[in-house]
């Protein structure tokens, strides 16, 4: 028997050596925990890689010293459970590393018993599960976040009125939120599997298909906003708007669509209102044009005949005074009519500016001279001061500038009884800006009155006797004209000391070459004796007045009552000049002028002047000039003299 004992001891030593060899080469930590008096405890060197402690340090201090205090009970409970239960189990706990941190470990424990069934040892295989647990925790948190997101999504999809929808590449509805029911009347289950195209209005389907196609072709493009009508369950069409997102990898299209039916209906109402407003504006414009013609045409006769009577030799002084009053009243009425019509054009945005090369100094001088007589009657000193003289020629709208000057100078003289009215001109070259101020020594304006300036029908004397007249529109019109020219206007005043009204407008100076290379001024030659002038006007008084004024030319004057008669007359005999009214029955003046130009005849190249009471009328290619009604005898004579040519010889 001694020999057998020796063999058993050798076998035991061999198995022990083999165990230690395997343990020391393993990556996991392998340990043997012998029960009391049953042998030595063993711990593989891998523990140092795991926790930083050597095996000897752990064995010397005891394993429990390296367990987290909160986990020691769990490890002891696991060992105790093996003694009375399954021989193998796993336990997770935290082990203290040498650097002080705790690392999550997992030990797979196996209880070994001797031949008599008594506990011999516990063999443990321990590994680091810290990284795994972190990943599991992150995954758990991600799952939780996903559940929360899904929950919020489901909540939003349930509570919002916006419809969340997802379709596949064939347009079949894969998902639609509960919001579809209050919008379209369908329960979500009724729409699943149906094609969205079957619910889309036929007129809107091409637009949707095109939008999806563009999205598929251009991967970098942002999702496009699309609108279409969808069929409600009760048969109505509901406008929907959405920005579909294409998921190419999943082969799906998803997005959020909303009901914009109310918005669309409001847009339709606005469009209808806009159309009505535009038609009303057109009607108003037509009315204003007609009123301009109807009011200014008789005034042409009133002012024209008054001027003719004033020129009659031997007229008694009393009669001459009466005629002068008629002329003054007619001009005042014309001024009011012009103001009202001009204001209407400003309110409807019909005022256009026409830039042209203009010699500023003569324009200002001529405008000031218009008020010379009125200023002399009040013994006012009317003067011009060129503080910074502008270039000889500026690009401005001369007609609008003259109109503003007339309003400002007229107001200054109206409200000045003693002293002077001065027009000051400053050229601001660095700003390419023309600054003009009209200063007076008149009654001035108190702060309350200044606050009312540039408002419609507002006058300094509105609460007084209104002895100075005026419609209170001049400043409003001036403000609109200046702003239409891209400028600004303002005023300053002190009661009893006078006022200063100013405006500043952009004004480009022409280059010297442009100033010097202009066309030569035309030489006006009056119509020679024996010449022929055709006067075309549907108003008999205007024809008679025009004939009387043109008597200065000693020319033959023919008349036509409408455009058709004018064309017929122009085909028969040549004329040195044709004065053509614009608004006439049968055929208007513009149509008649074009007919004369287009037909081969004796007057195809004859000068034709538009003779119009329309303030909006602009000269077209069919005319050689424009004479606006009412017109003074001097203005008409000058216009005719400038446009007429030598009489034609008989064919």
Secondary structure as GFF3:
##gff-version 3
##sequence-region A 1 651
A	DSSP	alpha_helix	2	25	.	.	.	ID=ss1
A	DSSP	beta_strand	29	34	.	.	.	ID=ss2
A	DSSP	beta_strand	42	43	.	.	.	ID=ss3
A	DSSP	alpha_helix	46	51	.	.	.	ID=ss4
A	DSSP	alpha_helix	55	61	.	.	.	ID=ss5
A	DSSP	three_ten_helix	63	66	.	.	.	ID=ss6
A	DSSP	alpha_helix	72	84	.	.	.	ID=ss7
A	DSSP	beta_strand	88	96	.	.	.	ID=ss8
A	DSSP	beta_strand	102	113	.	.	.	ID=ss9
A	DSSP	beta_strand	119	128	.	.	.	ID=ss10
A	DSSP	alpha_helix	130	159	.	.	.	ID=ss11
A	DSSP	beta_strand	163	168	.	.	.	ID=ss12
A	DSSP	beta_strand	173	176	.	.	.	ID=ss13
A	DSSP	alpha_helix	179	184	.	.	.	ID=ss14
A	DSSP	alpha_helix	188	191	.	.	.	ID=ss15
A	DSSP	three_ten_helix	196	199	.	.	.	ID=ss16
A	DSSP	alpha_helix	202	217	.	.	.	ID=ss17
A	DSSP	beta_strand	225	231	.	.	.	ID=ss18
A	DSSP	beta_strand	237	243	.	.	.	ID=ss19
A	DSSP	beta_strand	245	247	.	.	.	ID=ss20
A	DSSP	beta_strand	252	259	.	.	.	ID=ss21
A	DSSP	alpha_helix	261	310	.	.	.	ID=ss22
A	DSSP	alpha_helix	317	347	.	.	.	ID=ss23
A	DSSP	beta_strand	356	359	.	.	.	ID=ss24
A	DSSP	alpha_helix	360	369	.	.	.	ID=ss25
A	DSSP	alpha_helix	372	377	.	.	.	ID=ss26
A	DSSP	beta_strand	381	388	.	.	.	ID=ss27
A	DSSP	beta_strand	393	396	.	.	.	ID=ss28
A	DSSP	alpha_helix	398	414	.	.	.	ID=ss29
A	DSSP	beta_strand	420	428	.	.	.	ID=ss30
A	DSSP	three_ten_helix	429	431	.	.	.	ID=ss31
A	DSSP	beta_strand	433	440	.	.	.	ID=ss32
A	DSSP	alpha_helix	447	450	.	.	.	ID=ss33
A	DSSP	alpha_helix	474	484	.	.	.	ID=ss34
A	DSSP	beta_strand	488	494	.	.	.	ID=ss35
A	DSSP	beta_strand	498	506	.	.	.	ID=ss36
A	DSSP	beta_strand	508	509	.	.	.	ID=ss37
A	DSSP	alpha_helix	512	516	.	.	.	ID=ss38
A	DSSP	beta_strand	532	536	.	.	.	ID=ss39
A	DSSP	alpha_helix	540	549	.	.	.	ID=ss40
A	DSSP	three_ten_helix	550	553	.	.	.	ID=ss41
A	DSSP	beta_strand	556	560	.	.	.	ID=ss42
A	DSSP	alpha_helix	563	572	.	.	.	ID=ss43
A	DSSP	beta_strand	577	581	.	.	.	ID=ss44
A	DSSP	alpha_helix	589	598	.	.	.	ID=ss45
A	DSSP	beta_strand	608	612	.	.	.	ID=ss46
A	DSSP	beta_strand	625	628	.	.	.	ID=ss47
A	DSSP	alpha_helix	633	643	.	.	.	ID=ss48
###
